[in-house]
Amino acid sequence: MLKYSRLTAVLSAVIIQFVPSHQSAIAQEREGCFLVNSLGEVINLNLLCSPQESDIKLTGNDGKFLEDYKRLAKSYSPEATDNLLQAIQRAPGQKIAAAKRMCAEAKAGLSLPEVKLRAIGQAVSIDNPTVKESFLADADIITTLAANHYCPELASK
């Protein structure tokens, strides 16, 4: 039965990628590659979708960013904290890139409060309260830390 479930998940993930869609997504409910079955259960497909980042040890601003992200992640509910810590462990480079991208947007004229408002707007479509909290927490943490680590000149704006 377990093999059948795995095969179904893999085939579903492959088929979904080839189904044409006329709608664009506003935001992804969770980090990584996953499938939500008809029971609402999340099936992790990260091993099938893309190679995982290796356990890297970063130094300088990147290392401090990751340390601070982990520290701030612990201030949310236990479920959201688990989601945030798993995401930063699984793909630290993605979080660093998101923070740097946020700084680039801010330098181009988008204020950091506008970035937070955009995340709130995207979170409206997320039904699962834990996923929504994790999404908003991630946006808040990255926005705060981006200003502190990558664009301190914009932190007061």
Buried (B, 14 or more C-beta within 10 A) or exposed (E): EEEEEEEEBBEBBEEEEEEEEEEEEEBEBBBBBBBEEEEEEBBBBBEEEEEEEEEEEBEEBBBBBBEBBBEBBEEBEEEBBBBBBBBBEBBBEBBBEBBBBBBEBBEEEBEBEEBBEBBEEBBEEBEBEBBBBBBBBBBBBBBBBBBBBBBEEBEEE
